[in-house]
Amino acid sequence: MSSVPHPLPVAATEAAPGKPADAVEGGRILGAWGVKGGLKLKAFASDPQALFASRRWFIEPGEPSQALRRPLPAGTPGALVGPTVLQVSEAREQGEHVVATTADITNRDVAQALAGWRVFVGRSSFPKPDDGEFYWIDLIGLDVVNREGVALGSVSGLIETGPHCVLKVQPLAAQAGAEAVEERLIPFVDAYVDAVDLPGRLISVDWDTSY
């Protein structure tokens, strides 16, 4: 119940032309890989199966200024001013990064020009998680309540620690005159997590308010 196979900590963005409405950011391009236009990426997942499962990556500038950068190398796909679709030929892990080749980029200079660009994949292409497994993106924003029915806050993010993940629970806005409550860190393991109700957007935990 309490494992997170493919954490994707970035929420879905608004739809843009050519990008599906369920697009989720899966990584960021670091630059060129190899001499034939391969890409090196930092994946936003410890097990980036979502990137591997999709053969269509949607890329867009990480910063507005990137869309206006000129000159761009000959052969750069599209106008690079909005989402651009890349047809992925191969993607795999290499050390701490993901490397990929696409049918659209065959020039190292073009690949390097995309450094800093964001990579999105359609949620419909994600592998189906096993029972009791959850994507990070599905957990972020869920309310957290303990066994006594006390609302502890909502999930603002997760931390990958190796053996397991940790929920970052942002407390509810403090009432006037109430003592401020710091962010809670709750291990996402069976010992502390009783249930995850995705339709109800609620996580039930065994966690005292004094922790």
N, C-alpha and C positions, 0 to 999 in steps of 0.2 A: 504493500500500500504506500509505503513512504519513500520510494525512490523516484528520482527525476532523471530519465534517460537522456533527454536531449534538451538541456536548458537553453532557452532563447529569451534573454532578459529584456528585449526591446519590444514594446507594444506595437501592434499593427498601426500603420499610418493611414492617412486618408488616401483614397484612391486617386490615381493620376492617370492620364491617358497612357494606355499601353500597359499599365500595371494593374493586376487584379485587386479587387477591394479587400481581399483577405491577405494581402502581401504583408510579410513579416521580415524584419531585418535580420539576416542570418550572419552577416560578417562585413568586413571592410577590406578593400583592396590595399595591400601594402606596396605593391609595385610589380615589376616584371619577375618572371621566373624562367630561367633558361634563355635561349637566344631566338626562339621561334614564336614569341608572343604569348608565352604562358603567363599565368597570373599567380601571384602569391597573396594569400588572404589570412587575416586574423578572423577566425570563426568565433561567434558569440555562443559557443557551446563546447562542453568538454567532449561530447560525442556528436559531431556535426552531421548526423545522418540526414537532416533536412536538406542540407546543401547537396549531399551526395544523391539524394533521391530525385531531385529536380533537374531536368535537362534544360530548363529555361530560367536564367537568372535575370532579374531586372536591376539595372544599376542607375544610380543618379548621383549628382555631386554631393560630397560631404559638406561643402561650404558653398554658398552662392557664388563666390568669386571663381570657383573652379569651372562653373558653367560658362564663364566669360573669358577664360584663359585662351590666349592666342599667341603665336600660331600653334595649331595642333598638328601632329604628324599626319602625313598622308596615310589614308587607310583607316583612320579612326572611325569606328562605327557610328552611324547616325550623326546628328549635329551636336551630341553631347550637351544638350541644354535641357533635356527632360529625361524621363526614364527611357533607357535603351535596353533592348532585349538581347541577351547573349545566349547563343545555342551552345551548351556545354558538351564537349566531346568526352572529357574525362576529368574526374576530380578525385583527389585522394589526400590522405594525411601525410605530411612529411615533417617529422619532429613536432614542434608546437604549432605548425601552420597547416593550412590547406593549400595545395597547389592544383591548378586546373588549366586545361587547354580548351579553347573554344573554336568554333568554326568561323567566328567573326574577326578574330585577332590573330594575325600571323607575324606581327612585327614587334620586336622588343621595345622600340621607342613608343609605340602606341600603348603597349601594356604598361610601361612606366608612367605614361601620361595620365593613367587612371588611378595612380596612387591617391588614397584618401577617399575614393568613391565608395558609396554604400551599396551593398548587395542584398537584394530582397528575393524571397521565394514565396510562391503562393502556398497558403496554409493547406490547401487541398492536396498538395504533393507530399506533405509530411507523412512519414511512416506511422501507422497506427500504434500507439503505445500499448504495452501489455497491461493486464489488469493490475491496478494498484500503482501504475506509473503515470506521471504527469509532466507535461511541458511546463517550463517556467512561465511562459507567457500566459498560461491558463491559471496559474496561481497568483500572479501579480494582480493586486486590486481586490482580492477576496478578503472578506471580513474574518477576523479571528476571535473566537469566544472560548472561554475555559469551561470546565465542568460545572462551575457554579453559575454559569450564565452571564459572567462578566465580559463585556466587550473589551478586548485588549487593543484593538486597532485594526489596521488593514495591512496586507502584505505589500511592501514597497519595493522589494527585490529579494534576491537570494544570493547566498555566498556558497561557492564550491570549495569544500575543505578537503576533498580527497575521499575519505571514507563515506561521507554523506554530505547533504546540503543543509544550509541553515536559513530559516526564514527571517527576513528583516521585517519586523512588524512596527509600523509607524503608529504611535498612539493617536487616539482621537484628540481633536483640538481641546486643549484644556479650558475648562470653564473659568470665568472671571474669578480670581482669587484662589483658584485651585493650584496645588503644587504641580509643577511641570513634571511630566513623566518621560524618561528617556526612551529611545528606541529599544525594543526588545529583540533579542536574538534567540530564536527557538529552533533547536535541532529538528530537522524534518525526518524523524525516525519514529518507529512504532511506539517507543517508550513514552513519547510526548504527544504524538499526533493520533487522535482517536479516529477522526474521519475527515474526508474531504468531499464536500458536496458542491460539485461544479455547477449544476443547474441552480442551486440555491445560493451560490457564491459565498460559501461559508466553510471555514476550517475550524473543527473542534479540537481543542488541545487540553492536555493535562498540565496546566501551567499556572502557578500561583501569582497573584498580582504583586507579591513582594519580590519576585525574582527579577 
